Amino acid sequence: MKSAAQLVQEMKDTIKEVSVEELAAHLANNIVLIDVRESEEFSSGHIPGSVNFPRGVLEMKLQMHPEFKDAESPLDEMNKLDMYVICRSGARSALATESLQKMGFTNVFSVAGGMMEWTEKGFHTK
């Protein structure tokens, strides 16, 4: 049996990760920022411009992203942009990033350290 920590570590070997500083540097660009925390966590503070799709429903709800839902092919349109995935600590975002890669997304990045590190470093939340 594998523990959750072991599974996350295995995923981190197959995905691309960025630091919170790298994410902050890209926020002004045209990116997709997905927060995979639960709704209550998201409501308690999130990065401006992020959209909440909890980890448990991400794959099923992603095509409903408010900026892309009216596109003929929302997922294809999203795939034209860099996508960043964040959670509380970086574990759920790593699992979500691996799943998004399996869906065909090519420029998807997990944010290492998640919102814990984002707030610890003093970056703005809403």
Secondary structure, 3 states (H helix, E strand, C coil): CCCHHHHHHHHHCCCEEECHHHHHHHCCCCCEEEECCCHHHHHCCCCCCCEECCCCCHHHHHHHCCCCCCCCCHHHHHCCCCEEEECCCCHHHHHHHHHHHHHCCCCEEEECCHHHHHHHCCCCCC
